[in-house]
Amino acid sequence: LLLTQLSPAAASSLAVTSAGLERLAALAVAAPSGDGNRLTGMATELQQLAAKIINGKEHMTELHKEVFDRMREDMKTVNTTIASDHREDQAEVDRALQAILDCAPNQTKFDSAAKYASEAESAHEECRLQELKFASLVKGACGGTDMFEEMDPPCIKGPPADAWPEELRGYLDALREQIQKARKWNATISLQNAECENAEQQYFEKIAECNVSQAHFEMGSCAYRQTVADGCAAFEACRAKHIAEQSEIQEAVGVSEAGRKAGYKAVRQIICLVEVFEVSPEEQPARYDACTHLSLDTSHLDINYHKAPPGDCDTTPVDQYPCLGDWIGAHYKSKDWYERSQIADCVPCAIVKG
């Protein structure tokens, strides 16, 4: 900026007027805001040039004044840019932290899978209780023997060969009575058999229904386990990725921060040295000495770095799963219906991926 903004006459006479001033102007052209080394080089060159002028080894000219004035304005711009770059770097460091915080287990998905498994368990348990009721109906319809004992017909002894007609008539009456009872018994037995068969059919259908419900529960529990495993694996992968990115970003920003602070100190010293020549010659040595011993606070350019926060994905709700012993004990064997039900064999989960 500096060389292009000098007047044509000043720019053309720069090289022949002062080698130090020429080097200073060249450094100014190439000094970006964040280049602390370049700005420090400018400050050093200006300090040497100012010392020569104060010690009478070089004379202050209009060209010096024009270069110094332009330099002071440029340093104000650089100062503004340093502050802007600081804010941008801090924002980038903060975004890197937020990216890690955004890595979170999908608890909504976990809860949904857990709810499905819980509802499937409730449906299975209700089915098993109904199964026991159907078993009781079978026992009532098929297990009674009192009626058969009551219907046991007596033995009817045939009449003797020389029986009188009256005796024969009595025998025939008893035989007719037994035939009527047998018909009644047969109708009753047929009805009871039909009721027994119907009760058994309903019972076996309920067992099949409950086994399907059991399969749904076990598959739902396995799906819940897989959902948690997948979710936690994705969470850990997300954290690993963004923690690595955070480390790279903070390392790069640290380099920029150090250069920016060096640049800030150089800018302040450059402005101070330029202002040395705005006071009387008698005051210039003291002002120059103050500029070479500046104590500058750069804490406003500190970057607030962040440690990666701890992260945890809780898998304990699915530590037990079909068909582990503790899981069987908690979900089947501890239930009142277990010993009296026709529960199917447990189907284990597939190998969990994640």
C-alpha positions in Angstrom: 0.0 0.0 0.0 2.7 2.4 1.0 4.6 2.7 -2.2 1.5 3.0 -4.4 0.1 5.8 -2.2 3.3 7.9 -2.2 3.3 10.9 -4.5 5.0 10.2 -7.9 7.9 12.6 -7.0 8.4 11.0 -3.6 8.3 7.5 -5.0 10.9 8.3 -7.7 13.3 9.9 -5.3 12.9 7.2 -2.6 15.8 5.0 -3.7 18.4 7.8 -3.9 17.3 9.6 -0.7 17.6 6.9 1.9 18.5 3.2 1.7 16.9 2.7 5.1 13.7 4.4 4.1 13.6 2.4 0.9 13.9 -0.9 2.9 11.2 0.3 5.3 8.8 1.1 2.4 9.5 -2.3 0.8 8.7 -4.0 4.1 5.5 -2.1 4.4 4.4 -3.1 1.0 4.8 -6.8 1.9 3.5 -6.7 5.5 0.0 -8.4 5.8 -1.8 -7.9 9.1 -1.0 -11.3 10.5 2.6 -11.4 9.5 4.2 -10.7 12.8 7.7 -11.3 11.5 7.3 -8.8 8.7 5.8 -6.2 11.0 8.6 -6.7 13.5 11.1 -6.2 10.7 9.4 -2.9 9.9 9.6 -1.8 13.5 13.3 -2.7 13.7 14.0 -0.9 10.4 12.1 2.2 11.6 13.8 2.1 15.0 17.2 2.2 13.3 16.2 4.9 10.9 14.8 7.0 13.7 18.0 6.6 15.7 20.0 7.9 12.7 17.8 10.9 12.4 17.9 11.7 16.1 21.7 11.2 16.1 22.1 13.5 13.1 23.3 10.7 10.8 20.4 11.2 8.5 18.3 14.3 7.9 14.5 14.4 8.2 13.0 15.4 4.8 9.5 15.8 3.4 9.9 12.4 1.9 10.4 10.9 5.4 7.3 12.8 6.6 5.2 11.5 3.7 6.4 7.9 4.3 5.8 8.2 8.1 2.3 9.7 7.7 1.3 7.0 5.2 2.7 4.4 7.5 0.8 5.6 10.5 -2.5 5.4 8.6 -1.6 1.9 7.3 -0.8 0.7 10.8 -4.3 1.9 12.0 -5.8 -0.3 9.3 -3.5 -3.2 10.3 -4.6 -2.8 13.9 -8.2 -3.0 12.9 -7.5 -6.1 10.8 -5.6 -7.7 13.7 -8.7 -7.3 15.9 -10.9 -8.7 13.2 -8.6 -11.7 12.7 -8.6 -12.4 16.4 -12.4 -12.5 16.5 -12.5 -14.8 13.5 -10.0 -17.2 15.1 -11.9 -17.2 18.4 -15.1 -18.0 16.5 -13.4 -20.9 14.7 -12.2 -22.3 18.0 -15.7 -22.0 19.4 -17.2 -23.7 16.4 -14.8 -26.6 16.8 -16.0 -27.1 20.4 -19.6 -26.8 19.3 -19.1 -29.5 16.7 -18.0 -31.9 19.5 -21.0 -30.9 21.6 -23.3 -31.5 18.7 -22.1 -35.2 18.8 -24.8 -36.7 21.0 -26.5 -40.1 21.2 -29.9 -40.1 19.6 -31.8 -40.5 22.8 -35.1 -40.1 21.0 -34.3 -43.1 18.9 -33.1 -45.1 21.9 -36.3 -44.2 23.8 -38.5 -45.2 20.8 -36.8 -48.6 20.6 -37.0 -49.2 24.3 -40.7 -48.3 24.2 -41.4 -50.8 21.4 -39.6 -53.6 23.4 -41.5 -52.7 26.6 -44.9 -52.7 24.9 -44.1 -56.0 23.2 -43.2 -57.5 26.6 -46.5 -56.3 28.1 -48.4 -57.8 25.1 -46.6 -61.1 25.6 -47.2 -61.2 29.3 -50.9 -60.5 28.8 -51.1 -63.3 26.2 -49.5 -65.8 28.6 -52.1 -64.9 31.3 -54.8 -65.5 28.8 -53.1 -68.8 27.9 -53.5 -69.9 31.5 -57.2 -69.1 31.4 -57.6 -71.2 28.3 -55.7 -74.0 30.0 -58.3 -73.8 32.9 -61.1 -74.1 30.3 -59.6 -77.2 28.9 -59.3 -78.7 32.3 -62.9 -78.0 33.0 -64.2 -79.2 29.7 -62.0 -82.3 29.3 -60.9 -83.4 32.8 -64.2 -84.2 34.7 -64.9 -87.9 35.6 -67.8 -87.6 38.1 -70.4 -87.7 35.3 -69.0 -90.9 33.9 -69.1 -92.6 37.3 -72.7 -91.6 37.7 -73.5 -93.0 34.2 -71.9 -96.3 34.8 -74.7 -98.7 34.0 -75.5 -101.7 36.3 -75.0 -105.2 35.1 -78.3 -106.7 33.9 -78.5 -110.4 34.4 -80.4 -112.3 31.7 -83.6 -114.2 32.8 -83.4 -117.9 33.4 -84.4 -120.3 30.7 -87.5 -121.3 32.5 -88.5 -117.7 33.5 -92.2 -117.0 33.7 -93.6 -114.3 31.5 -93.8 -111.9 34.4 -90.1 -112.3 35.1 -89.3 -111.9 31.5 -91.4 -108.7 31.3 -89.5 -107.2 34.2 -86.2 -108.0 32.5 -87.3 -106.3 29.3 -88.4 -103.2 31.2 -85.0 -102.9 32.9 -83.3 -103.3 29.6 -85.4 -100.6 28.0 -84.5 -98.2 30.9 -80.8 -98.9 30.4 -81.1 -98.2 26.7 -82.7 -94.8 27.4 -80.0 -94.0 29.8 -77.3 -95.0 27.3 -78.8 -92.7 24.7 -78.8 -89.9 27.2 -75.2 -90.7 28.2 -74.2 -90.8 24.6 -75.6 -87.3 23.9 -74.0 -85.9 27.0 -70.6 -87.5 26.1 -70.8 -86.2 22.6 -71.5 -82.7 23.8 -68.7 -82.8 26.3 -66.3 -84.1 23.7 -67.2 -81.2 21.4 -66.7 -78.8 24.2 -63.4 -80.3 25.1 -62.2 -80.3 21.5 -63.3 -76.7 21.1 -61.5 -75.7 24.3 -58.3 -77.5 23.2 -58.4 -75.8 19.8 -58.7 -72.4 21.4 -56.0 -73.3 23.9 -53.5 -74.4 21.2 -54.4 -71.3 19.1 -53.6 -69.1 22.1 -50.3 -70.9 22.6 -49.4 -70.2 19.0 -50.5 -66.6 19.3 -48.4 -66.2 22.5 -45.3 -67.7 20.8 -45.7 -65.2 18.0 -46.0 -62.4 20.7 -42.9 -63.9 22.4 -40.9 -63.7 19.1 -42.0 -60.1 18.7 -40.8 -59.2 22.2 -37.5 -61.0 21.7 -36.9 -59.4 18.3 -37.9 -56.0 19.7 -35.4 -56.4 22.6 -32.7 -57.4 20.1 -33.6 -54.4 17.9 -33.3 -52.1 21.0 -29.9 -53.5 21.7 -28.8 -53.0 18.1 -30.1 -49.4 18.1 -28.1 -48.5 21.1 -25.0 -50.2 19.8 -25.3 -48.4 16.4 -26.1 -45.1 18.1 -23.2 -45.2 20.5 -20.8 -46.3 17.7 -21.9 -43.3 15.6 -21.5 -41.0 18.7 -18.0 -42.2 19.3 -17.0 -41.8 15.7 -18.5 -38.3 15.6 -16.5 -37.3 18.7 -13.3 -38.8 17.4 -13.6 -36.9 14.1 -14.4 -33.6 15.6 -11.8 -33.9 18.5 -9.1 -34.5 15.9 -10.4 -31.5 13.9 -10.4 -29.4 17.1 -6.8 -30.3 17.8 -5.7 -29.3 14.3 -7.7 -26.0 14.4 -6.4 -25.0 17.8 -2.8 -25.8 16.8 -3.1 -23.6 13.7 -4.8 -20.8 15.6 -2.1 -20.9 18.2 0.5 -20.1 15.6 -1.7 -17.3 14.3 -2.3 -16.0 17.8 1.5 -15.7 18.5 2.1 -14.0 15.2 -0.8 -11.6 15.7 0.5 -10.6 19.2 3.9 -10.0 17.7 2.4 -8.0 14.9 0.3 -6.0 17.4 3.4 -5.1 19.4 5.2 -4.1 16.2 2.3 -1.9 15.1 2.2 -0.1 18.4 5.9 0.5 18.3 5.8 1.7 14.6 3.1 4.2 15.5 5.1 5.3 18.5 8.3 5.8 16.5 6.5 7.7 13.8 5.1 10.0 16.4 8.6 10.7 17.7 9.0 13.2 14.9 5.8 15.1 15.8 7.5 16.6 18.9 10.4 19.1 19.1 14.0 17.8 18.5 14.7 18.3 22.2 11.9 15.9 23.2 12.7 13.3 20.5 15.4 11.3 22.4 13.2 10.7 25.4 10.2 9.9 23.2 12.4 7.5 21.2 13.7 5.8 24.3 10.1 5.3 25.5 9.2 3.7 22.2 12.1 1.2 22.4 11.0 0.1 25.9 7.3 -0.2 25.4 5.5 -2.6 27.7 2.4 -3.8 25.9 -0.5 -5.9 27.2 -1.7 -8.3 24.6 -4.2 -10.2 26.8 -7.1 -8.8 24.6 -5.7 -11.0 21.8 -5.7 -14.1 23.9 -7.7 -17.0 22.4 -9.9 -18.9 24.8 -9.0 -22.6 23.9 -11.3 -25.4 24.9 -10.7 -28.9 26.1 -12.8 -31.6 24.5 -15.6 -32.3 27.0 -16.1 -35.8 28.2 -18.7 -37.8 26.4 -20.5 -41.0 27.4 -23.1 -43.2 25.7 -24.9 -45.4 28.2 -25.2 -49.0 27.0 -26.1 -50.5 30.4 -29.9 -50.7 29.6 -29.0 -53.4 27.0 -26.2 -55.2 28.8 -28.7 -58.0 29.3 -30.5 -59.2 26.2 -32.2 -62.3 24.8 -31.4 -65.1 25.7 -28.9 -64.5 28.5 -29.6 -66.2 31.8 -30.2 -63.0 33.7 -32.5 -61.8 30.9 -34.5 -65.0 30.9 -34.8 -64.8 34.7 -36.0 -61.2 34.7 -38.4 -61.4 31.8 -39.7 -65.0 32.0 -38.8 -67.2 35.0 -39.7 -64.5 37.5 -43.3 -64.3 36.2 -46.2 -66.2 37.8 -47.3 -67.7 34.5 -43.9 -69.1 33.5 -44.1 -72.6 35.0 -47.7 -73.2 33.7 -47.2 -71.8 30.2 -46.1 -73.5 27.0 -43.4 -70.8 26.4 -41.3 -71.4 23.3 -37.5 -71.6 23.2 -35.8 -68.2 23.3 -34.3 -67.0 20.0 -31.0 -65.2 20.6 -30.0 -61.9 18.9 -27.9 -61.8 15.9 -24.3 -60.6 16.3 -24.4 -56.9 17.2 -22.6 -54.6 14.8 -21.2 -51.4 15.9 
